[in-house]
Amino acid sequence: MAGSIELHRGSIRFVHPRDPAALLYEEDVDESYPPYWAELWPSGIELAYALSAHDWQGVSTLELGCGLGLPSIAAALSGARVLATDRSEDATVFAAVNAEQNGVDVETCVCSWDDPTPLLPRAPWSLVLASDVLYGQRNVDELLDLLPRLVAPDGQVWIADPDRPLAGDFLTAARRRWRVVETLPTRLPHVWIHRLTGL
């Protein structure tokens, strides 16, 4: 199934599974990690839109839990060098196809946060992205541990979040490690972008 989203300049065309909910019932789905990657989430759209307002020329960028890859593509369209990662191989396939459709080069990698071995030798990145990932305590704990190992000392993290209940706990813990933690509005009243800077 195909669609598109508007950016500050231009748009992103993408494909996604016709019925993401049907994937929940496939026999090979890991029940501890449902295929959320297949949905078109408002947080991913708003993160892509916010990124498109900036010039990321040459900026080394990592997306965690890339799903369909819209933020990665938006960053790449603005000049970033992007690695899009997800624990689902299917997600990285869709992200790569979507990047190709938009004429940008986005590298992909299958990687889970509890075993970031493929990422650590390539760190640090100047910009790390994630959207709607604060929905479980395990995610919050793993992210708090992993982010400082991935981001350059002068780099930044952008996390889009739709007011998940655990977002407050995440931000409280992040303030103990990061010099600046700020929350910015998006076009949607219930979606925010949390920016972490200064390790």
Residue pairs with C-beta under 8 A, 6 or more apart in sequence:
1 15
1 16
1 17
1 18
2 13
2 14
2 15
3 13
3 14
3 15
3 16
3 40
4 11
4 12
4 13
4 14
5 11
5 12
5 14
5 45
5 48
5 49
5 70
6 49
7 48
7 49
7 52
7 74
7 77
8 49
8 52
8 53
9 52
10 52
10 77
12 48
12 70
12 73
12 74
12 77
12 98
12 102
13 98
13 101
13 102
14 68
14 69
14 70
14 73
14 98
14 101
14 102
15 94
15 97
15 98
15 101
16 38
16 39
16 40
16 68
16 94
17 23
17 38
17 94
20 35
20 38
20 39
23 29
23 35
23 38
24 34
24 35
29 35
33 87
33 88
35 88
35 90
36 67
36 132
37 65
37 66
37 67
37 68
37 86
37 88
37 90
37 91
37 94
38 67
38 68
38 90
38 91
38 94
39 67
40 68
41 67
41 131
41 132
41 162
42 132
42 162
42 188
42 191
43 131
43 132
43 160
43 161
43 162
43 191
44 67
44 68
44 70
44 71
44 131
44 132
44 160
45 70
46 131
46 160
46 186
46 187
46 188
46 191
46 193
47 70
47 71
47 74
47 129
47 131
47 158
47 160
47 193
48 70
48 71
48 73
48 74
49 74
49 186
49 187
50 158
50 160
50 184
50 186
50 193
51 71
51 74
51 75
51 78
51 129
51 158
52 74
52 77
52 78
54 78
55 78
55 79
56 75
56 78
56 79
56 80
56 127
57 78
57 79
57 80
58 79
58 80
58 81
59 75
59 79
59 80
59 81
59 126
59 127
60 80
60 81
60 125
60 126
60 127
61 72
61 75
61 76
61 80
61 81
61 82
61 83
61 125
61 126
61 127
61 128
61 129
62 82
62 83
62 85
62 119
62 125
62 127
62 128
62 129
62 150
63 69
63 71
63 72
63 75
63 82
63 83
63 84
63 85
63 128
63 129
63 130
64 85
64 113
64 128
64 129
64 130
64 133
64 143
64 146
65 85
65 86
65 87
65 130
65 131
65 133
66 72
66 84
66 85
66 86
66 91
66 92
66 95
66 108
67 86
67 91
67 94
67 95
67 131
68 91
68 94
68 95
68 98
69 84
69 91
69 94
69 95
69 96
69 98
69 99
69 106
69 108
70 98
71 129
71 131
71 160
72 82
72 84
72 95
72 99
72 106
72 129
73 82
73 95
73 98
73 99
73 102
73 104
73 106
75 82
75 127
75 129
76 82
76 99
76 102
76 104
76 105
76 106
77 102
77 104
80 127
82 104
82 105
82 106
82 107
83 106
83 107
83 108
83 109
83 122
83 125
84 92
84 95
84 96
84 99
84 106
84 107
84 108
84 109
85 92
85 108
85 109
85 110
85 111
85 118
85 119
86 92
86 95
86 108
86 110
86 111
87 110
87 111
87 112
87 113
88 110
89 110
92 108
92 109
92 110
93 108
95 106
95 108
96 106
96 108
99 105
99 106
109 118
109 119
110 118
111 117
111 118
111 119
113 139
113 142
113 143
113 146
114 142
116 146
116 149
116 150
119 150
120 149
120 150
123 149
123 150
123 151
124 150
124 151
124 152
124 153
124 155
125 150
125 151
125 152
125 155
126 151
126 152
126 154
126 155
126 156
127 155
127 156
127 157
127 158
128 147
128 150
128 151
128 155
128 156
128 157
128 158
129 157
129 158
129 159
130 143
130 157
130 158
130 159
130 160
131 159
131 160
131 161
132 160
132 161
132 162
132 164
133 139
133 143
133 159
133 161
134 140
134 143
134 159
134 161
134 164
134 166
134 167
134 170
135 164
135 166
136 166
137 166
139 166
140 166
140 169
140 170
140 173
143 170
144 170
144 173
144 174
144 177
147 157
147 196
148 177
148 199
151 157
151 196
151 199
153 198
153 199
154 198
155 197
155 199
156 195
156 196
156 197
157 194
157 195
157 196
157 197
158 193
158 194
158 195
159 193
159 194
159 195
159 196
160 186
160 191
160 192
160 193
160 194
161 167
161 191
161 192
161 193
161 194
162 188
162 190
162 191
162 192
163 190
163 191
163 192
167 192
167 194
170 194
171 181
171 183
171 194
174 181
174 194
174 196
175 181
177 199
178 196
178 197
178 198
178 199
179 197
179 198
179 199
180 195
180 196
180 197
180 198
181 194
181 195
181 196
182 194
182 195
183 192
183 193
183 194
183 195
184 192
184 193
184 194
184 195
185 192
185 193
186 192
186 193
